[in-house]
Amino acid sequence: MPSTVTERSKEIAGTSPEGETSHLGLARQIGLISRTIFRSPVGKTVMLLVAAVIIVVAGTAYGQIRLNAWNKPFYDALSRRDLRDFLFQLGVFLVIAGFLLALNVTQRWLVETLELKLREGLVLSLLHDWMLPRRAFWLANAGPMGVNPDQRIHEDTRKLCELSADLGIGLLQASILFLTFAGVLWVLSNDFVFRVADRDYTVPGFMVWAAILYASAGSLLSYLVGRGLIGRNAARYAREADLRFSLVRVNEHVDDISLAQGESDERRRIELHLGNVLAATRRIVRGHANLTWITAGFGWITIVAPILVAAPLYFSGKVSFGGLMMAAGAFSQAQSSLRWFIDNFSAIADWRATLLRVANFRHALIATHEPRGFESRIAYAEGDPGAISMDDLEIVSAANSDMLKETKVVVKSGERVLILGAPGTGKTQLFRALAGLWPWGAGRITRPAGEQIFYLPRGTPYMPRGTLREVLAYPLKAESFGESAFTRALYRLGLERLAPLLDTTHRWDRELSQDEQLCLAIARILLQAPPWVLIDGTFGSLDDDVLELVIDVFTNELQRSGVIHIGGPAQAHPLFTRVLHLVKAPRTRKSAE
């Protein structure tokens, strides 16, 4: 007797009202995405681009050091009214500015190329894992993580790569600039003395400490005020994905919606998703407004802060007016480098949100080898060619617990078997179980090693985008078949009008009626002549004349193909030489909480 099914396992990481959650820390998220990119086909190119960017940024920092040093002789020449030295310093400025301009252009090209390659590597890797056999199906049934994978692969990866490149290079540039200009500030204020109550206090490098304290205060305030933006951005992206999916779904089913006059109902659903997007966006707007009090406030203070900090050196006579401008410029560069966190906090929150979504998706792809659900599993095995066997087979879902009445079944090559499902049984779950997509249940399924099984699911068959020739050959290459084979298959199924359109690309799911689409699917089977065909209820949706044509094809051209058809009593036909029965399991199954 089939084993009793026990409890359900937990779903993969879900979402919270404010956005996604993850058990992966920030370091693990960054490491996961970095490994994905560097192990991709463009990994070496990415490393070369990163190295080139580091060299250019270092060159830019050197040029800015030279430009800062240029301030002293230039402003001293102005204070002396020395025209010749003034003109000479202008020439020096043009040389330095030209050098920096060339580096700026080079850096822009390198950064945008890096963003392109980062996206290429990340998307190719995600797409490869997502399109592994059955992985997309399993992930779609793994809970919230499988919702809207198109949004994560398309939009989220684009934003993640662009933000990562911009923020990463900005942080690198800020770090190098701070280290270089901190040295300038230290030299300028190394022996500065404060006099308080007739006592002198020496503060070595006080301008460096002033810059650090100034920027640290702003960074801390930015973090405290803006940290909620991370969750709010993640929530917004999730709601945007829902809206996009609802729009695509309407576009895909516009015929059915128009016939049912369901436009107002669909508009209501879309407006509901739009309202969720707008609500999530309003939360972000409030967060940005609060954060602007900090970023803009520090921005205005920064106009005079460098002069205020450097003024004690000037009034104490330690530096000239040119030295004052040089010190103020160095302080501006140093504290602007330290202000990187303040100026970019909004972008950092956006980056954290996209990193969270993409890293969660990536982790789910590499961790989901099988859908989670009931603990009890159907055992799958590969046996000798020419036979499919099912032993003590039971299929379990949240609503059903069904079993094959025949406990020991062997279907031989060329045999035609009809599995009759009693009312209320999970016929589609049985189809998925035989295909290996629904492993929940008990028993054993042994499939023939090395033999192709063609699966024809219930409903309208899938028509990939492409030429009609590619649709017929799918998932094989069109070059695998001769020219006459395509035409012969179309004529045999009464689709001769489509023969001149073999190399035409259309939305065939919209161009053809349902019967024509089903006939095209049978023509695909006829063209490929697989050893096995597994069908979920298709015969029951065909008109009588079309059904007779399809039966004739299976009786003659496809007589060597084994056929297993799952359906109801109305789909019985002389084609089938054997009948099996899907019935309710005799005992009540219990699923865990």
C-alpha positions as CSV (number, residue, x, y, z in Angstrom):
1,M,0.0,0.0,0.0
2,P,1.4,3.5,-0.7
3,S,3.0,5.2,2.1
4,T,1.2,7.9,4.2
5,V,2.2,11.4,3.4
6,T,3.5,13.5,6.3
7,E,4.1,17.2,6.9
8,R,4.9,20.0,4.5
9,S,8.3,21.7,4.6
10,K,8.8,25.4,4.9
11,E,8.9,27.7,1.9
12,I,12.0,29.5,0.7
13,A,12.5,33.0,2.0
14,G,9.4,35.1,1.7
15,T,8.6,38.8,1.8
16,S,7.5,41.2,4.4
17,P,5.2,44.2,4.0
18,E,8.2,46.5,3.8
19,G,10.2,44.4,1.3
20,E,12.1,41.2,1.0
21,T,13.9,39.5,3.9
22,S,17.0,37.3,3.6
23,H,19.0,35.1,5.9
24,L,22.1,36.1,3.8
25,G,24.1,38.9,5.3
26,L,25.4,41.8,3.2
27,A,28.9,40.3,2.9
28,R,27.4,37.0,1.7
29,Q,25.1,38.8,-0.8
30,I,28.0,40.7,-2.3
31,G,30.2,37.5,-2.3
32,L,27.4,35.5,-4.0
33,I,26.9,38.1,-6.8
34,S,30.6,38.7,-7.2
35,R,31.3,35.0,-7.7
36,T,28.5,34.7,-10.2
37,I,29.9,37.5,-12.3
38,F,33.6,36.6,-12.1
39,R,32.9,32.9,-13.0
40,S,30.8,34.0,-16.0
41,P,32.2,34.0,-19.6
42,V,33.0,37.7,-19.2
43,G,34.7,37.4,-15.8
44,K,38.2,38.0,-17.1
45,T,37.1,41.0,-19.1
46,V,35.4,42.5,-15.9
47,M,38.7,42.1,-14.0
48,L,40.7,43.8,-16.7
49,L,38.2,46.7,-16.8
50,V,38.3,47.0,-13.0
51,A,42.1,47.2,-13.1
52,A,42.0,49.8,-15.8
53,V,39.5,51.9,-13.8
54,I,41.8,51.7,-10.8
55,I,44.7,53.0,-12.8
56,V,42.6,55.9,-14.3
57,V,41.2,56.8,-10.9
58,A,44.7,56.9,-9.4
59,G,45.9,59.1,-12.3
60,T,43.0,61.4,-11.7
61,A,43.9,61.7,-8.0
62,Y,47.4,62.6,-9.0
63,G,46.1,65.3,-11.4
64,Q,43.9,66.7,-8.7
65,I,46.8,66.9,-6.3
66,R,48.8,68.8,-8.9
67,L,45.8,71.1,-9.4
68,N,45.5,71.7,-5.7
69,A,49.2,72.6,-5.5
70,W,48.7,75.0,-8.4
71,N,46.3,77.1,-6.2
72,K,49.1,78.5,-4.1
73,P,51.3,80.1,-6.9
74,F,48.2,81.1,-8.9
75,Y,46.5,83.1,-6.0
76,D,49.9,84.4,-4.8
77,A,50.5,85.8,-8.3
78,L,47.1,87.5,-8.1
79,S,47.8,88.9,-4.7
80,R,51.2,90.3,-6.0
81,R,49.6,91.6,-9.2
82,D,52.3,89.7,-11.1
83,L,50.9,89.4,-14.7
84,R,53.7,87.3,-16.1
85,D,53.5,84.7,-13.4
86,F,49.7,84.9,-13.6
87,L,49.8,84.0,-17.3
88,F,52.3,81.3,-16.7
89,Q,50.1,79.7,-14.1
90,L,47.2,79.8,-16.5
91,G,49.3,77.8,-19.0
92,V,50.0,75.3,-16.2
93,F,46.3,75.1,-15.5
94,L,45.5,74.3,-19.1
95,V,48.0,71.4,-19.1
96,I,46.6,69.9,-15.9
97,A,43.0,70.4,-17.0
98,G,43.7,68.8,-20.4
99,F,45.3,65.8,-18.6
100,L,42.3,65.5,-16.2
101,L,39.8,65.9,-19.1
102,A,41.4,63.0,-21.0
103,L,41.2,60.9,-17.9
104,N,37.5,61.9,-17.3
105,V,36.5,60.8,-20.8
106,T,38.5,57.5,-20.4
107,Q,36.9,56.9,-17.0
108,R,33.4,57.5,-18.4
109,W,34.0,55.0,-21.2
110,L,35.5,52.4,-18.8
111,V,32.6,52.7,-16.3
112,E,29.8,52.3,-18.8
113,T,31.6,49.4,-20.5
114,L,32.1,47.9,-17.0
115,E,28.3,48.3,-16.3
116,L,27.6,46.6,-19.6
117,K,29.9,43.6,-18.9
118,L,28.7,43.3,-15.3
119,R,25.1,43.0,-16.6
120,E,26.1,40.6,-19.3
121,G,27.9,38.2,-16.9
122,L,25.2,38.4,-14.2
123,V,22.2,37.9,-16.6
124,L,23.9,35.1,-18.5
125,S,24.6,33.2,-15.3
126,L,21.1,33.7,-13.9
127,L,19.5,32.8,-17.2
128,H,21.7,29.6,-17.4
129,D,20.6,28.4,-13.9
130,W,17.0,29.5,-14.4
131,M,16.7,27.5,-17.6
132,L,18.2,24.3,-16.3
133,P,15.8,21.4,-16.8
134,R,12.7,21.9,-14.6
135,R,14.4,24.6,-12.5
136,A,12.1,27.4,-13.6
137,F,9.0,25.2,-12.8
138,W,10.3,24.2,-9.4
139,L,11.2,27.8,-8.5
140,A,7.8,29.0,-9.6
141,N,6.3,26.6,-7.1
142,A,8.8,27.5,-4.3
143,G,6.8,30.4,-2.8
144,P,7.3,34.2,-3.1
145,M,10.9,33.9,-4.4
146,G,9.6,32.4,-7.7
147,V,7.2,35.4,-8.3
148,N,8.1,37.6,-11.3
149,P,11.6,36.2,-12.1
150,D,11.5,38.4,-15.3
151,Q,11.7,41.5,-13.2
152,R,14.7,40.2,-11.2
153,I,16.6,39.1,-14.3
154,H,15.8,42.2,-16.4
155,E,15.2,45.3,-14.4
156,D,16.8,44.4,-11.0
157,T,20.1,43.2,-12.5
158,R,20.3,46.3,-14.7
159,K,20.0,48.6,-11.8
160,L,22.2,46.5,-9.6
161,C,25.1,46.5,-12.2
162,E,24.8,50.2,-12.9
163,L,24.6,51.2,-9.3
164,S,27.4,48.8,-8.3
165,A,29.8,50.3,-10.9
166,D,28.9,53.9,-10.1
167,L,29.0,53.5,-6.3
168,G,32.0,51.2,-6.3
169,I,34.1,53.5,-8.5
170,G,32.9,56.6,-6.6
171,L,33.9,55.0,-3.3
172,L,37.3,54.0,-4.7
173,Q,37.8,57.6,-6.0
174,A,36.7,59.1,-2.7
175,S,39.1,56.8,-0.8
176,I,42.1,57.6,-2.9
177,L,41.4,61.3,-2.9
178,F,41.0,61.4,0.9
179,L,44.3,59.5,1.4
180,T,46.2,61.9,-0.9
181,F,44.6,65.2,0.4
182,A,44.8,64.1,4.0
183,G,48.5,64.2,3.6
184,V,48.3,67.7,2.2
185,L,46.2,68.8,5.1
186,W,48.4,67.1,7.7
187,V,51.4,69.0,6.4
188,L,49.6,72.3,6.4
189,S,48.2,72.0,9.9
190,N,50.8,69.8,11.5
191,D,52.0,72.3,14.0
192,F,48.8,74.2,14.6
193,V,48.4,75.5,18.2
194,F,45.2,76.5,19.9
195,R,45.5,79.0,22.7
196,V,42.9,78.7,25.5
197,A,43.1,80.6,28.8
198,D,46.8,81.5,28.3
199,R,47.7,77.9,27.5
200,D,48.8,76.5,24.1
201,Y,47.4,73.2,22.9
202,T,49.0,71.6,19.9
203,V,46.7,69.6,17.6
204,P,48.8,67.8,14.9
205,G,46.9,67.7,11.6
206,F,43.8,69.4,13.1
207,M,42.3,70.0,9.6
208,V,42.4,66.3,8.9
209,W,40.5,65.6,12.2
210,A,38.1,68.5,11.4
211,A,37.3,66.9,8.0
212,I,36.8,63.5,9.6
213,L,34.5,64.8,12.4
214,Y,32.5,66.9,10.0
215,A,31.9,64.1,7.5
216,S,31.3,61.5,10.3
217,A,28.5,63.6,11.8
218,G,26.8,63.9,8.4
219,S,27.2,60.2,7.6
220,L,25.7,59.1,11.0
221,L,22.7,61.4,10.6
222,S,22.2,60.2,7.0
223,Y,22.2,56.6,8.1
224,L,19.8,57.2,11.0
225,V,17.4,59.2,8.9
226,G,17.6,57.2,5.6
227,R,18.1,53.6,6.6
228,G,14.4,52.8,6.1
229,L,14.8,53.5,2.4
230,I,16.4,50.0,1.8
231,G,13.2,48.2,2.7
232,R,11.0,50.8,1.1
233,N,12.9,50.4,-2.2
234,A,12.6,46.6,-2.1
235,A,8.9,46.9,-1.5
236,R,8.5,49.3,-4.4
237,Y,10.3,47.0,-6.8
238,A,8.1,44.1,-5.8
239,R,5.0,46.2,-6.4
240,E,6.3,47.4,-9.7
241,A,6.8,43.8,-10.8
242,D,3.2,43.0,-9.9
243,L,2.0,45.9,-12.0
244,R,4.1,45.0,-14.9
245,F,2.9,41.3,-14.7
246,S,-0.7,42.4,-14.6
247,L,-0.3,44.6,-17.7
248,V,1.5,41.8,-19.6
249,R,-1.2,39.3,-18.6
250,V,-3.9,41.5,-20.0
251,N,-2.0,41.9,-23.2
252,E,-1.6,38.2,-23.5
253,H,-5.3,37.4,-23.0
254,V,-6.9,40.4,-24.6
255,D,-9.1,38.3,-26.8
256,D,-10.7,36.4,-23.9
257,I,-11.1,39.7,-21.9
258,S,-12.8,41.4,-24.8
259,L,-15.2,38.5,-25.5
260,A,-16.1,38.4,-21.8
261,Q,-16.4,42.2,-21.6
262,G,-14.1,42.1,-18.7
263,E,-12.3,45.3,-19.4
264,S,-13.7,47.1,-16.3
265,D,-12.7,44.3,-14.0
266,E,-9.2,44.1,-15.4
267,R,-8.9,47.9,-15.1
268,R,-9.9,47.6,-11.5
269,R,-7.2,45.0,-10.9
270,I,-4.6,47.0,-12.6
271,E,-5.6,50.1,-10.7
272,L,-5.2,48.1,-7.5
273,H,-1.6,47.2,-8.5
274,L,-1.0,50.8,-9.5
275,G,-2.3,52.0,-6.1
276,N,0.2,49.7,-4.4
277,V,3.0,51.1,-6.5
278,L,2.0,54.6,-5.8
279,A,1.7,53.9,-2.1
280,A,5.2,52.3,-2.0
281,T,6.6,55.3,-4.0
282,R,5.0,57.8,-1.6
283,R,6.9,56.1,1.3
284,I,10.1,56.5,-0.7
285,V,9.3,60.2,-1.4
286,R,8.8,60.9,2.3
287,G,12.1,59.1,3.0
288,H,14.0,61.2,0.4
289,A,12.5,64.4,1.7
290,N,13.7,63.6,5.2
291,L,17.1,62.6,4.0
292,T,17.4,65.9,2.0
293,W,17.3,67.8,5.2
294,I,20.7,66.2,6.0
295,T,22.3,66.1,2.6
296,A,21.3,69.5,1.5
297,G,22.0,71.0,4.9
298,F,25.5,69.8,4.9
299,G,25.9,70.9,1.3
300,W,25.1,74.5,2.1
301,I,27.4,74.5,5.2
302,T,30.2,73.0,3.0
303,I,30.3,76.3,1.0
304,V,31.9,78.1,4.0
305,A,33.2,75.2,6.1
306,P,36.6,74.8,4.3
307,I,37.4,78.6,4.7
308,L,36.3,78.5,8.3
309,V,38.5,75.5,9.1
310,A,41.5,76.9,7.3
311,A,41.0,80.5,8.5
312,P,43.0,80.0,11.8
313,L,46.1,79.2,9.7
314,Y,45.7,82.4,7.7
315,F,45.0,84.7,10.6
316,S,47.9,83.3,12.6
317,G,50.2,84.1,9.7
318,K,51.2,80.5,9.0
319,V,50.0,80.6,5.4
320,S,49.6,83.3,2.7
321,F,46.4,84.0,0.9
322,G,47.4,81.4,-1.8
323,G,48.2,79.0,1.0
324,L,44.7,79.6,2.5
325,M,43.1,78.8,-0.8
326,M,45.2,75.7,-1.2
327,A,44.3,74.6,2.4
328,A,40.6,75.3,1.7
329,G,40.7,73.3,-1.5
330,A,42.5,70.4,0.1
331,F,39.9,70.4,2.9
332,S,37.1,70.5,0.4
333,Q,38.5,67.5,-1.4
334,A,39.1,65.6,1.8
335,Q,35.7,66.2,3.3
336,S,33.9,65.7,0.0
337,S,35.6,62.3,-0.1
338,L,34.4,61.6,3.4
339,R,31.0,62.9,2.5
340,W,30.6,60.2,-0.1
341,F,28.3,58.2,2.2
342,I,26.1,61.3,2.8
343,D,25.8,62.3,-0.8
344,N,25.1,58.8,-2.0
345,F,22.9,57.3,0.8
346,S,19.8,57.3,-1.4
347,A,21.6,55.5,-4.2
348,I,23.2,53.1,-1.6
349,A,19.7,52.3,-0.3
350,D,18.5,51.6,-3.8
351,W,21.6,49.4,-4.4
352,R,21.0,47.5,-1.2
353,A,17.4,46.8,-2.3
354,T,18.3,45.5,-5.7
355,L,21.2,43.5,-4.3
356,L,18.8,41.9,-1.9
357,R,16.3,40.9,-4.6
358,V,19.0,39.6,-7.0
359,A,21.0,37.8,-4.3
360,N,17.9,36.2,-3.0
361,F,16.9,35.0,-6.5
362,R,20.4,33.8,-7.2
363,H,20.5,31.9,-3.9
364,A,17.1,30.3,-4.7
365,L,18.3,29.2,-8.1
366,I,21.4,27.4,-6.8
367,A,19.6,26.0,-3.7
368,T,16.3,24.9,-5.4
369,H,17.1,21.4,-6.8
370,E,13.6,20.2,-6.2
371,P,10.4,22.0,-5.2
372,R,9.6,22.0,-1.5
373,G,6.3,20.6,-0.3
374,F,5.3,17.2,1.2
375,E,8.2,15.2,2.7
376,S,7.1,12.0,1.0
377,R,8.6,11.6,-2.5
378,I,8.0,9.6,-5.6
379,A,11.2,7.7,-6.5
380,Y,12.4,8.2,-10.1
381,A,14.7,5.8,-11.9
382,E,15.9,5.1,-15.4
383,G,15.3,1.6,-16.8
384,D,15.8,-0.3,-20.0
385,P,14.6,1.3,-23.2
386,G,11.2,0.3,-24.5
387,A,9.1,0.4,-21.3
388,I,7.7,2.8,-18.7
389,S,6.7,1.3,-15.3
390,M,4.7,2.7,-12.4
391,D,4.8,0.9,-9.0
392,D,2.4,1.7,-6.2
393,L,2.0,5.2,-7.5
394,E,0.3,7.8,-5.4
395,I,0.2,11.6,-6.1
396,V,-0.4,14.1,-3.3
397,S,-1.4,17.8,-3.4
398,A,-2.9,20.1,-0.9
399,A,-6.4,19.3,-2.2
400,N,-6.0,15.6,-3.3
401,S,-4.4,12.3,-2.5
402,D,-4.9,10.1,-5.5
403,M,-3.5,6.8,-6.7
404,L,-3.4,4.4,-9.6
405,K,-5.8,1.6,-8.9
406,E,-3.4,-0.8,-10.8
407,T,-0.4,-1.1,-8.4
408,K,2.1,-2.7,-10.9
409,V,2.0,-1.1,-14.4
410,V,4.4,-1.7,-17.3
411,V,3.7,0.2,-20.6
412,K,5.6,-1.3,-23.5
413,S,6.9,0.6,-26.5
414,G,4.1,1.2,-29.1
415,E,1.3,0.5,-26.6
416,R,-1.6,2.9,-26.3
417,V,-2.8,3.4,-22.8
418,L,-5.7,5.6,-21.5
419,I,-5.6,6.6,-17.8
420,L,-9.2,7.4,-16.8
421,G,-9.4,9.8,-13.9
422,A,-12.4,9.6,-11.6
423,P,-14.2,13.0,-10.9
424,G,-12.3,15.2,-8.5
425,T,-8.9,13.4,-9.0
426,G,-5.8,15.3,-9.9
427,K,-5.2,14.3,-13.5
428,T,-2.9,17.2,-14.2
429,Q,-0.9,16.3,-11.0
430,L,-0.5,12.8,-12.4
431,F,0.7,14.2,-15.7
432,R,3.3,16.4,-13.9
433,A,4.3,13.4,-11.8
434,L,5.0,11.2,-14.8
435,A,6.9,14.1,-16.3
436,G,9.0,14.5,-13.2
437,L,7.7,18.0,-12.3
438,W,5.5,16.9,-9.3
439,P,7.6,14.6,-7.1
440,W,5.2,14.7,-4.1
441,G,3.6,11.4,-3.3
442,A,4.8,7.8,-3.1
443,G,5.7,4.9,-5.2
444,R,8.2,4.6,-8.1
445,I,8.3,5.7,-11.7
446,T,10.8,4.1,-14.1
447,R,11.4,5.8,-17.4
448,P,13.3,4.5,-20.4
449,A,16.9,5.6,-20.5
450,G,17.9,7.5,-23.6
451,E,14.4,7.7,-25.1
452,Q,12.7,11.0,-25.8
453,I,9.3,11.5,-24.2
454,F,7.1,14.2,-25.8
455,Y,4.8,16.0,-23.3
456,L,1.6,17.6,-24.4
457,P,0.0,19.4,-21.5
458,R,-3.7,20.4,-21.0
459,G,-4.9,23.5,-22.7
460,T,-3.4,25.5,-25.5
461,P,0.0,24.2,-26.5
462,Y,3.1,26.5,-26.1
463,M,4.2,28.3,-29.2
464,P,7.6,29.9,-28.9
465,R,8.4,33.1,-30.7
466,G,10.0,32.4,-34.0
467,T,9.3,31.1,-37.5
468,L,6.7,28.4,-38.1
469,R,9.6,26.1,-38.9
470,E,11.2,26.7,-35.5
471,V,7.8,26.2,-33.8
472,L,7.4,22.8,-35.4
473,A,11.0,21.7,-34.6
474,Y,10.9,23.1,-31.0
475,P,12.8,22.3,-28.8
476,L,15.1,20.8,-31.5
477,K,16.9,22.7,-34.2
478,A,15.0,23.3,-37.4
479,E,18.2,22.2,-39.3
480,S,17.6,18.7,-37.9
481,F,14.8,18.0,-40.4
482,G,14.5,18.1,-44.1
483,E,12.5,20.7,-46.0
484,S,9.9,18.2,-47.2
485,A,9.3,16.9,-43.6
486,F,7.8,20.2,-42.5
487,T,5.5,20.4,-45.4
488,R,4.4,16.8,-45.1
489,A,3.6,17.2,-41.4
490,L,1.4,20.3,-42.1
491,Y,-0.5,18.7,-45.0
492,R,-1.1,15.5,-42.9
493,L,-2.8,17.5,-40.2
494,G,-4.9,19.7,-42.5
495,L,-2.7,22.8,-42.1
496,E,-1.6,23.0,-45.8
497,R,-2.4,26.8,-45.8
498,L,0.5,27.3,-43.4
499,A,3.1,25.6,-45.7
500,P,4.0,28.9,-47.5
501,L,4.5,30.5,-44.1
502,L,7.2,28.2,-42.8
503,D,9.8,30.9,-42.7
504,T,7.5,33.6,-41.4
505,T,7.6,34.9,-37.8
506,H,4.3,35.6,-36.2
507,R,2.5,35.4,-32.8
508,W,1.2,31.9,-33.8
509,D,-0.8,31.6,-30.6
510,R,-2.8,34.6,-31.8
511,E,-2.9,33.8,-35.5
512,L,-4.3,30.3,-35.2
513,S,-7.5,28.9,-33.7
514,Q,-7.3,26.5,-30.7
515,D,-7.9,23.5,-32.9
516,E,-5.2,24.7,-35.4
517,Q,-2.8,25.1,-32.5
518,L,-3.5,21.6,-31.3
519,C,-3.1,20.2,-34.8
520,L,0.2,22.1,-35.0
521,A,1.3,20.4,-31.8
522,I,0.4,17.0,-33.3
523,A,2.3,18.0,-36.5
524,R,5.3,18.7,-34.2
525,I,4.9,15.2,-32.8
526,L,4.6,13.7,-36.3
527,L,7.7,15.6,-37.4
528,Q,9.9,14.5,-34.5
529,A,8.3,11.0,-34.2
530,P,9.3,10.5,-30.5
531,P,9.3,7.0,-29.0
532,W,6.9,8.1,-26.3
533,V,4.0,10.7,-26.1
534,L,2.4,11.7,-22.8
535,I,-0.9,13.7,-23.2
536,D,-3.0,15.4,-20.6
537,G,-6.6,15.5,-21.8
538,T,-6.0,17.0,-25.2
539,F,-8.2,14.5,-27.1
540,G,-11.2,15.7,-25.1
541,S,-10.9,19.3,-26.4
542,L,-10.8,18.3,-30.1
543,D,-13.8,18.4,-32.5
544,D,-14.8,15.0,-33.8
545,D,-13.4,15.4,-37.3
546,V,-10.1,16.7,-36.0
547,L,-10.0,13.9,-33.4
548,E,-10.4,11.3,-36.1
549,L,-7.6,12.9,-38.1
550,V,-5.3,12.9,-35.1
551,I,-6.2,9.3,-34.2
552,D,-5.4,8.3,-37.8
553,V,-2.0,9.9,-37.5
554,F,-1.2,7.9,-34.3
555,T,-2.6,4.7,-35.9
556,N,-0.4,4.9,-39.0
557,E,2.6,7.3,-39.0
558,L,3.1,7.1,-35.2
559,Q,2.3,3.5,-34.7
560,R,5.7,2.8,-33.0
561,S,5.2,5.6,-30.5
562,G,4.0,4.6,-27.1
563,V,1.1,6.8,-26.0
564,I,-0.2,7.5,-22.5
565,H,-3.3,9.7,-22.4
566,I,-4.8,11.0,-19.2
567,G,-8.5,11.9,-19.4
568,G,-12.1,11.3,-18.4
569,P,-14.5,8.6,-19.6
570,A,-15.7,10.7,-22.5
571,Q,-12.2,10.5,-24.0
572,A,-12.2,6.7,-24.4
573,H,-11.5,5.6,-28.0
574,P,-10.7,2.4,-29.8
575,L,-7.1,3.7,-30.3
576,F,-6.4,2.7,-26.7
577,T,-5.8,-0.9,-26.1
578,R,-5.5,-0.7,-22.4
579,V,-7.2,1.4,-19.6
580,L,-5.8,2.3,-16.2
581,H,-7.7,4.1,-13.4
582,L,-6.8,7.1,-11.3
583,V,-8.9,7.0,-8.1
584,K,-9.0,8.6,-4.7
585,A,-6.6,7.2,-2.2
586,P,-8.6,5.1,0.4
587,R,-7.2,6.9,3.4
588,T,-7.3,10.5,4.4
589,R,-3.9,12.2,4.0
590,K,-2.7,14.7,6.5
591,S,-0.5,17.6,5.6
592,A,1.5,19.5,8.1
593,E,1.0,23.1,9.0
